[in-house]
Amino acid sequence: MQAMLLIYSDEKAWAARSQEEKGAIYGAYMAYTAALKEAGALISGDPLQPSMTAHTVRVAAGAPQVLDGPYAETKEQLAGYYLIEVEDMQAALRWAARCPGATHGVMEVRPVMVMGPPPG
C-alpha cells in the first residue's frame, strides 16, 4: 500500500530555533530519508516552502477565486511530506513514528486511494 506521511509543525517555533538546532534537525531528516530509501519504502518526499507562500484556489459560480496564504490559520502548518510504499498501515505508522517531524510537530498518516481506470 502507499501512504502519505504529512508533517505538520509550528513555523514560528522553527524560526526561533538556532542554526545549530536547525542543522541537527536537517541531519535527522537526512538520516530518516536514507533509512526509507534503504528499506525500499521511499517513493518521494520534500519539505514545503512556508505557508505564507501558499495560494488557496476555489471555484465559485464557475470562476476561480485565488487567495494568498493558507486555507486556515492553525498552530501547526503543513511543512512537508513523504510518500511511501509499505505492506500495511501498521508499517506506515511505524515509519511515521520514526520521522523527526513526530518529535517537533504532528504526523498525519493517510493511505493513498488508488484510482483505477474509469468505468465503462
C-alpha positions as CSV (number, residue, x, y, z in Angstrom):
1,M,0.0,0.0,0.0
2,Q,1.0,3.6,-0.5
3,A,0.7,6.0,2.4
4,M,1.3,9.8,2.7
5,L,3.1,10.9,5.7
6,L,2.2,14.6,6.3
7,I,4.5,16.6,8.5
8,Y,2.9,19.4,10.5
9,S,5.0,21.8,12.6
10,D,4.9,25.3,14.0
11,E,6.6,27.7,11.6
12,K,7.1,30.3,14.4
13,A,8.9,27.7,16.6
14,W,11.1,26.7,13.7
15,A,12.1,30.3,13.0
16,A,13.0,30.7,16.7
17,R,15.5,27.8,16.6
18,S,19.2,28.4,16.5
19,Q,21.2,27.5,13.4
20,E,22.7,24.6,15.3
21,E,19.3,23.2,16.2
22,K,18.1,23.6,12.6
23,G,21.3,21.8,11.4
24,A,20.7,18.9,13.8
25,I,17.1,18.6,12.7
26,Y,18.1,18.6,9.0
27,G,20.6,15.9,9.8
28,A,17.9,13.8,11.4
29,Y,15.7,14.2,8.3
30,M,18.6,13.2,6.0
31,A,19.2,10.0,8.1
32,Y,15.5,9.2,8.1
33,T,15.3,9.7,4.3
34,A,18.3,7.4,3.9
35,A,16.6,4.8,6.0
36,L,13.4,5.0,4.0
37,K,15.5,4.6,0.8
38,E,17.5,1.7,2.1
39,A,14.3,-0.1,3.1
40,G,12.9,0.4,-0.4
41,A,9.9,2.3,1.1
42,L,10.5,5.8,-0.3
43,I,8.6,6.9,-3.3
44,S,9.1,10.7,-2.8
45,G,9.3,13.4,-0.2
46,D,10.1,17.0,0.2
47,P,9.8,19.9,2.6
48,L,7.4,22.7,1.6
49,Q,8.0,26.4,1.5
50,P,6.5,28.4,4.4
51,S,2.7,28.7,4.5
52,M,2.8,32.4,3.6
53,T,3.8,31.3,0.1
54,A,0.7,29.2,-0.3
55,H,-2.3,30.1,-2.5
56,T,-5.8,28.8,-2.0
57,V,-8.0,28.2,-5.1
58,R,-11.7,27.7,-5.1
59,V,-14.2,27.8,-7.9
60,A,-17.4,29.8,-7.2
61,A,-20.1,30.5,-9.8
62,G,-17.8,29.0,-12.4
63,A,-14.9,31.4,-11.8
64,P,-11.7,30.6,-9.9
65,Q,-11.0,32.6,-6.8
66,V,-7.4,32.7,-5.7
67,L,-6.5,33.8,-2.2
68,D,-2.9,34.3,-1.0
69,G,-1.9,32.3,2.0
70,P,-3.1,29.0,3.5
71,Y,-6.7,28.0,3.8
72,A,-6.9,28.3,7.5
73,E,-4.9,29.8,10.3
74,T,-3.7,27.0,12.5
75,K,-1.0,26.5,15.2
76,E,0.8,23.9,13.0
77,Q,1.3,24.2,9.3
78,L,1.9,21.5,6.6
79,A,5.7,21.5,6.4
80,G,6.5,18.6,4.2
81,Y,5.6,15.0,3.2
82,Y,6.8,11.6,2.4
83,L,5.0,9.2,0.0
84,I,5.9,5.7,1.0
85,E,5.2,2.1,-0.1
86,V,4.7,-0.3,2.7
87,E,3.0,-3.6,3.5
88,D,0.2,-2.2,5.7
89,M,-0.9,0.7,7.9
90,Q,1.0,-0.6,10.9
91,A,4.2,-0.3,8.9
92,A,3.3,3.2,7.8
93,L,2.6,4.2,11.4
94,R,6.0,2.8,12.5
95,W,7.7,4.9,9.8
96,A,5.7,8.0,10.9
97,A,6.8,7.5,14.5
98,R,10.5,7.4,13.4
99,C,10.2,10.6,11.4
100,P,11.9,13.6,13.1
101,G,8.6,15.5,12.5
102,A,7.0,13.4,15.1
103,T,9.3,14.9,17.8
104,H,8.7,18.6,17.0
105,G,5.2,18.5,15.4
106,V,2.5,16.1,14.4
107,M,2.5,13.4,11.7
108,E,-0.7,12.6,9.8
109,V,-0.7,9.2,8.0
110,R,-3.2,8.7,5.2
111,P,-3.5,5.7,2.9
112,V,-3.4,6.7,-0.8
113,M,-6.6,5.8,-2.7
114,V,-5.5,4.1,-5.8
115,M,-7.6,5.3,-8.7
116,G,-8.4,2.7,-11.4
117,P,-9.5,3.3,-15.0
118,P,-12.9,5.0,-15.4
119,P,-15.8,2.5,-15.6
120,G,-17.1,1.6,-19.0
